[in-house]
Amino acid sequence: MPKVSSVIVPYPAYLRVYEPLAAFPEPERGHWARYARRPDRPSYQDELRRSLADLVPTPPVPVPVHESSDAFVLDVDGVVCVCPWRTRLRGWQALGELAGELPEPVLDAVLPEVVRQQAARDYERWLNRNPDARPWIRTSTWQVPLHWFVLVSDGERRFDKGSGEIPPMLRYRTPMVQARRRVARALRALRDAVDEGPLIDGLVDVGRWLEDFHPRSLVELDYGGLVHLLPAGELEGDHSAADVAEGIEALRRGDGAGAGAAYARLVERWRSVRDLRSAN
């Protein structure tokens, strides 16, 4: 069992958007084109290590002083697609959510109030200059939000057991047009069956986020660090996207029992992961 910390959490899952170079204006497009040709591009783990390293100094650095010029890169049938890290923007946004995640005494011990206030002021000034800014990456610790699974299908699932020092990998990739279509269909089914709820709210939010990107983008759901929390057998047998799709289809047919069974499987699977958050 890995060592679990409720303060520094190395167990995030990611929802990423990769946009084609054509989506970026110059001179940013030229920067990413040159960047994509670099042989020494950093990895997913490099991004996480850099973020955690900023929490070591006293006082900690909750948000980088400068925005990252790094990105993740995919070559899809000869088309270069880029997912900028935007670490500084994501740091500000995560900091704003932290108050709801930790008790105030713990929060003050991790990030003193004066540090949080300064970061909030910096973000407000930056946002006034960049009102349309949005991240290409969303992060969730200790779980994959159920509405993320709506964007993908079980047929797009890719699992690798890993070997030696190479950890296992579980991720999904889907074209943007498919992700948007699935969000719209799921929202129709859910709104016909229930008045409101967190799944609907989450889908509305992620749907609005997806609308900001190029239609030829790719959407990637990556279990990231969660692969270290799930036993190998459970990880290999995890087909949460299929369970979500089955539950929504059952609602569309008016099959409440079938929807309930699919939801119960999901709750049971992810409860065991979330419970580790408070473990010693």
N, C-alpha and C positions, 0 to 999 in steps of 0.2 A: 504494500500500500504506500503511495507517495505521501510525503509530508505535506499536510494541509495547513494553510495559513489563511485566516480570515482578514488579514491586512494586505499582504501582497499576494495577489491571486494570479498564478501562472496558468490558469485553466480557462482560457477564452475560446469561444467559437466565433466564426466570422461570416458575415455576408458581404460579398465584394461585387463591385461592378467594374468590368473591363471595357473601356471604350476604345473604338478604333481611332487611330491617329487623326483621321479626318474630323473628329469631333472637337479637337483642340485648336484654338486660334494661334496664330503666330504671335510672339516667338516661342510660345510653349510647345507647339507642335514640333518645332525643330529640336528643342531640348529633349523631348521624349524620343524622337527618332534616333538621335545620337545615343541617348541612354540605352535604348533597346539593343544597340550593337555592342555594348560593353560586356566583356566576358566575366567581370567581377561583380555583377549585381548582387546585392544582399538577399538573404533568404527570409522566409517567414519567421524563423526563429531569431534572426538578427534584429528584426523590428521589435520583437517582444523583449529581447535582452536589453536593447537601448532604452526602452521605456522603463523597465525595472531598475536599470542603473541610475536613472535620474532621481529615484526615491532614496538612494543611499546617502547623499550629502546631507549636511545639517546647516540650515534648514533644507528640506527636500525641494526638488524642482518639479512641481506638478505638471507644468506645461513647458515645452522647449522654448527657448528664447527665439529661435529662428524656425521657420517652416521647413519641413523635410523636402529635399529635392529627389527623393527616391520613389520608386514605384515597383509594383509587380507587373510582369510582362508575359503575355501569351502570344504565340503565333498560331492563328487559326486559319488554316487553308491559305497561307501566304499573307494574311492580313494581320498586322501588328496591332494588338490591343493592350491598353495600359490602364493600370489601376493605381493612381497616385496614393501615397501613404497619407498625406495631409495630417501628420502626427500632431501638429500644434492645434489645429482646429478640433480634432477628435479629443485631444487632451482637455481643452476647454469644455467641450460638451460633456465629457465623462465627469469632470469635476462638478459640473452643475447637478449631475444625477447622484453624486456620492452621498449627499446629505440624507437621502432616503434609503441608503444601503447600510450605513453604519450608525450605531448610537453616538450621540454627541461627544461623550468623553473619549471614545475610541477615535472618532474623527479628528478631534483636537490633538490627540497623541500622534496620529499619522501625519496630518497636515495642519499645523497651527492656524488659528483663525486669521491672523494677519497675512499669512501666505495665501489663503483662499480668497480673502478680500482683494488683495492686489491682483491676483489672477482674474477675478471677476471684473475688475475695473479695466484691465488690459483687454479682456474679451469684448467688453461693451464698446470700447473705443475702436477696436479692430472691426467689429460687426457693423458699426456705423459707416465704415469705409468699404465694407464688402457685404452688403445686405443679401446678396443672392448666393453666398457661399454655401456649399453642401459637401459632405464627405463622400468619398467613393467606397468607404468601408464602414460597416456597422459591427459592433462587438457586443457579445453577451457572455458573461462569466457564469460558470457552473451549470449552464443549460443551453440548449438551442430553443429559442422561442417557437412555440408550435406554429405560429403563422408563417415563419420562414419556410417550413416544409411545404406550404401551399404552392410556393413558387416553382418547385421542382417535382420530378416524377421518379419513381423507383427505377425506371429504366435508365435514368441518368446517373445512378449511384455508382461510385467507383470506390472499391475497398482494396487496400493492400495490407497484408498482415505485418509487413516490416520484417526485419531480421537483424540480429546483432545489435548494433547501436542505432540502427535506422528504425524510428518508431513507426507504428501502424499509421495508416492514412484512411480517412473516410470523408469523401466530398461529393458534391453534385455540381454539375455545370449545365446551364440551359440558356438558349437564346433569349434575349430580352423580350421579343414578341410573345414567346411562350409564357414567360413569367407574368407578363401583364395580362394575358388572356386568362391564365389560371386564377389570378387575383380577382378579376371581374366575375368569372363564373362562380368562384367560391363565395363572393360577397352576395351574389343573387341568391344562392342556395341558403346561406346563413340567414339573410334578412327575411326570406320567406318562412324560415322555421323558428327564428327567435327574434326578439325585439332589439336586444343589445347584448354586449358582452365583450370581454377582453380580446377574444379572437377577432371579432369584427373590428374593434378599435385598432388592433395591431395591423390588420390587413389594410384598413383605410390609410394608416400612417405609412406603411411600406409601399403601398400603391402610389401615393403622392410622391414619395422619394424616387421611385423608379421612373416616373414621368419626366424627371429632370435630365435623363440620359439619352444618348443617341439610340435610335431604334435598332441598330446593328450591334449593340453591346452584348456582352455575355454576363450572366449572373452566376456567381459561385457561392455555394453554401459549403463551408469547410468546418469540420469538427475541431480543427486546430488542437489546442492543448487538452480538450476533453478526452482525447484518445488515451491519455495517461490515467484517467479515472475509471474507465470502463474495462472490465476484464476482457481478454481477447475473445472469448466465446460470445459474450454479450455484444461486443462491438460488431463482430462478424454477423450476428443475427439481428442487428438493429436495422429495421426497415420502417423507420418512423414516417418517412414521406408516404409510403404505401398505406400506413395506418390512417394518416390524416386524409389522404385521398378517399379511402374507403369510408371514413366517417362522414365526409362531406357528401359523397355520392348517396350514402344511406339517408341523409337528411333530404336530399333532392327527391328521393323516392318516397319520403314520408315514413321511413323505417327507423323509428326512434330507438328500438332495441339494438339494431345493428350499429347505429351511430354511438350509442352508449358503450357498446362492447369495444369499439375501436378506441374511443376516448379513454376507457379504463386501462387498456394496454399501454397507451401513451403515458398516462399519469403514473402508473406503476413503474415504468421504465425510468422516467426522469426524476421521480421522487428520490430514488436511491442515490442519484448523482447529486441532487441539491442538498440532501442531508449531509453530505460530506463537508459542506461549507462550515458547519458548526462543530465538526468533529475535532478532537485533539490529535 
